[in-house]
Amino acid sequence: MSTNTAKPTVVLVHGAFAESASWNGVIESLHREGYRTIAVANPLRGLRHDAEYLQSVIASIDGPVVLVGHSYGGSVIGETETGAADVRALVYIASFQLDVGESTGELAAKYPGGELGPALVEVPFPTSSGSGTDLYIDDAEFRRVFAADVPEATTALMAATQRPIAASALGDRASRAAWKDIPSWSLVTLQDLAIPADSMRFMSARAKSTTVEIEASHAVSVSAPDAVASLIQEAALATAGALQTVG
């Protein structure tokens, strides 16, 4: 065992229908506290593919890491092979915490209250073996189902810059559950129409995550960035020095 007390690099992983800039307010708050941050451009093409891409980013970082996932980004951080990296903590923000064999779509529908499905628009895209289907949120529904507590002008920009997810990614089943080996924190959003709060509570309780609840929409990283940053810092401070030496 080693005792490394350096501040970790915070790696932020957005989910479907968002993009890296959705973390801007969180990054500003973390920078004020002296944390280096990287907002990963999550490919949103498939669970294993996205996790392998994230792993390549983590491998480029020297020192400890705190992984943070929003929404489907939580599925990705849970699937990532963290055993070869100095990952201190996992932080799930309005997010999925899959167990082995579960899919993102399955957990999204586990409890009633989600209204995202009917608001999705399907757009085909070409692949090397044929075609796939991208999912977008209809512009007219974006604010209501995704970011109801964010100003209208901002949500208009978010809708225009949203990143689609391959529909097949939501059906991909997890082969790993990193939260079984790494301490985790969870922010449950009580005004969330994308992932019902009861679903987040179920996943958080199962993972024995340190859990905080907040009156916010699914886009909590935009509407309440300081609260998100505070939970990330709590995870970083709680796991300071508790790092395993690899190799």
C-alpha positions in Angstrom: 0.0 0.0 0.0 1.1 3.6 -0.6 -0.1 6.8 1.0 -0.5 9.4 -1.7 -2.1 12.6 -0.4 -1.9 14.6 -3.7 -5.2 15.9 -4.9 -6.6 13.6 -7.5 -7.4 14.5 -11.1 -11.2 14.6 -11.5 -12.4 12.8 -14.7 -15.9 13.9 -15.7 -17.9 11.6 -18.0 -21.1 13.0 -19.5 -24.0 10.9 -20.5 -26.5 10.8 -23.4 -27.9 14.0 -24.8 -25.2 16.1 -23.1 -21.6 17.0 -24.0 -18.4 17.9 -22.2 -19.4 21.6 -21.7 -22.3 20.4 -19.5 -19.6 20.2 -16.8 -18.4 23.8 -17.2 -19.9 25.1 -13.9 -18.6 22.1 -12.0 -15.1 22.5 -13.5 -15.0 26.2 -12.4 -15.9 25.2 -8.9 -13.3 22.4 -8.7 -10.6 24.7 -10.2 -11.2 27.1 -7.4 -10.4 24.3 -5.0 -7.2 23.4 -6.9 -8.4 20.2 -8.6 -7.2 19.3 -12.1 -10.2 18.2 -14.2 -10.7 16.4 -17.5 -14.1 16.4 -19.1 -14.1 13.3 -21.4 -15.9 13.4 -24.8 -17.9 10.2 -24.2 -18.4 8.5 -27.6 -21.9 7.2 -26.7 -21.5 4.3 -29.2 -21.6 1.2 -26.9 -21.0 0.4 -23.3 -17.8 -1.6 -23.7 -16.5 0.7 -26.5 -17.1 3.8 -24.4 -15.5 2.2 -21.3 -12.4 1.2 -23.3 -12.1 4.8 -24.5 -12.4 6.2 -21.0 -9.8 3.7 -19.8 -7.3 5.1 -22.4 -7.9 8.6 -20.9 -7.3 7.3 -17.4 -4.2 5.5 -18.5 -2.7 8.9 -19.6 -3.0 10.4 -16.1 -0.3 10.3 -13.5 -1.5 10.0 -10.0 -4.8 9.5 -8.3 -8.1 9.8 -10.1 -11.7 10.4 -9.0 -14.2 9.2 -11.7 -17.5 11.0 -12.1 -20.3 9.9 -14.3 -23.6 11.6 -15.2 -26.5 9.5 -16.3 -25.2 6.9 -18.9 -21.8 8.1 -18.0 -22.3 6.3 -14.7 -22.8 3.1 -16.6 -19.5 3.8 -18.4 -17.4 4.4 -15.2 -18.8 1.3 -13.7 -17.7 -0.8 -16.7 -14.2 0.7 -16.9 -11.3 -1.5 -15.8 -9.9 0.4 -12.9 -7.6 -2.2 -11.5 -4.6 -0.9 -13.4 -5.2 2.7 -12.3 -5.0 4.8 -9.1 -8.8 5.3 -9.0 -9.8 6.6 -5.6 -13.5 7.0 -5.8 -16.6 6.8 -8.1 -19.1 9.6 -8.0 -22.5 9.1 -9.7 -24.4 12.2 -10.6 -28.1 11.5 -11.5 -26.7 8.3 -12.7 -26.8 4.6 -13.4 -24.9 2.1 -11.2 -25.2 -1.1 -13.1 -24.6 -4.6 -11.7 -23.1 -7.3 -13.9 -25.7 -8.4 -16.5 -27.8 -5.3 -16.2 -28.4 -2.7 -19.0 -28.9 1.1 -18.7 -32.4 0.8 -20.3 -33.4 -1.9 -17.9 -32.5 0.2 -14.8 -34.1 3.3 -16.3 -37.4 1.5 -16.5 -37.2 -0.3 -13.1 -39.4 2.2 -11.4 -42.2 4.5 -12.7 -41.8 8.2 -13.3 -39.5 8.4 -16.3 -40.8 10.5 -19.2 -37.7 10.5 -21.4 -38.7 7.6 -23.7 -41.7 9.3 -25.5 -39.6 12.4 -26.1 -36.8 10.6 -28.1 -36.4 10.9 -31.8 -34.7 8.1 -33.8 -32.2 9.0 -36.6 -30.4 6.2 -38.6 -26.7 6.4 -39.1 -24.4 4.2 -41.2 -22.0 1.6 -39.8 -19.3 -0.6 -41.3 -21.8 -3.5 -41.2 -25.0 -1.7 -42.1 -26.8 0.9 -40.1 -27.6 1.9 -36.5 -30.0 4.2 -34.7 -29.1 7.3 -32.9 -31.4 8.7 -30.2 -31.9 12.5 -29.7 -34.3 14.3 -27.4 -36.9 16.3 -29.4 -36.0 20.0 -29.1 -39.6 20.8 -28.0 -39.4 18.4 -25.1 -35.7 18.9 -24.1 -36.2 21.4 -21.3 -39.2 19.7 -19.8 -37.8 16.1 -19.5 -34.1 16.9 -19.2 -33.4 20.3 -17.7 -36.5 21.9 -16.3 -34.6 24.0 -13.7 -32.2 25.4 -16.3 -33.0 28.8 -17.9 -34.7 28.5 -21.3 -31.9 30.3 -23.2 -29.4 27.8 -21.9 -31.6 24.8 -22.6 -32.0 25.9 -26.2 -28.3 25.8 -26.6 -28.1 22.4 -24.8 -30.7 21.0 -27.1 -28.9 22.2 -30.2 -25.5 20.8 -29.0 -26.8 17.5 -27.5 -24.8 14.4 -28.3 -27.0 11.4 -29.5 -26.5 7.9 -28.1 -26.6 4.8 -30.2 -29.8 3.0 -29.2 -28.0 -0.3 -28.9 -25.8 1.2 -26.1 -28.8 1.4 -23.8 -29.3 -2.4 -24.2 -25.7 -3.3 -23.6 -25.2 -5.4 -20.5 -22.5 -4.6 -18.0 -19.7 -7.1 -17.6 -18.2 -5.2 -14.6 -19.5 -3.3 -11.5 -16.6 -1.1 -10.3 -18.6 0.1 -7.3 -18.1 -3.3 -5.8 -14.4 -2.6 -5.3 -14.1 1.2 -5.1 -15.9 3.6 -2.7 -18.8 5.4 -4.3 -20.9 8.5 -3.8 -24.3 9.3 -5.4 -26.3 12.4 -6.0 -30.0 11.6 -6.4 -32.0 14.3 -8.2 -35.6 14.5 -7.0 -37.1 16.4 -9.9 -35.6 14.0 -12.5 -37.8 12.9 -15.4 -35.1 10.9 -17.1 -34.2 8.5 -14.3 -36.8 8.2 -11.5 -35.4 9.0 -8.1 -36.5 5.6 -6.8 -34.4 3.9 -9.4 -31.3 6.0 -8.3 -32.1 5.3 -4.6 -32.2 1.5 -5.4 -28.9 1.6 -7.2 -27.2 3.8 -4.5 -28.4 1.6 -1.6 -27.3 -1.6 -3.3 -23.9 -0.1 -4.0 -23.7 1.2 -0.4 -22.9 4.7 -1.8 -22.7 7.8 0.3 -25.9 9.4 -1.0 -27.1 13.0 -1.1 -30.5 14.0 -2.4 -31.2 17.3 -4.1 -34.2 19.1 -5.6 -33.0 19.3 -9.1 -33.6 18.1 -12.7 -31.6 15.5 -14.6 -29.3 18.4 -15.7 -28.0 19.0 -12.2 -24.4 19.6 -13.3 -25.8 22.7 -15.1 -28.4 23.8 -12.7 -26.5 23.1 -9.4 -22.8 22.8 -10.3 -21.6 23.8 -6.8 -23.6 21.0 -5.2 -22.1 18.6 -7.7 -18.6 19.8 -7.1 -19.1 19.7 -3.4 -20.0 16.0 -3.5 -16.9 15.3 -5.7 -14.7 17.1 -3.3 -16.2 15.1 -0.4 -15.3 11.9 -2.2 -11.8 13.1 -2.9 -11.2 14.1 0.7 -12.7 11.0 2.1 -10.4 8.7 0.1 -7.2 10.8 0.3 -4.2 8.6 1.0 -6.2 5.3 0.6 -4.6 4.3 -2.7 -3.4 0.9 -3.8 0.0 0.7 -5.4 -0.3 -1.0 -8.8 2.3 -3.5 -10.1 
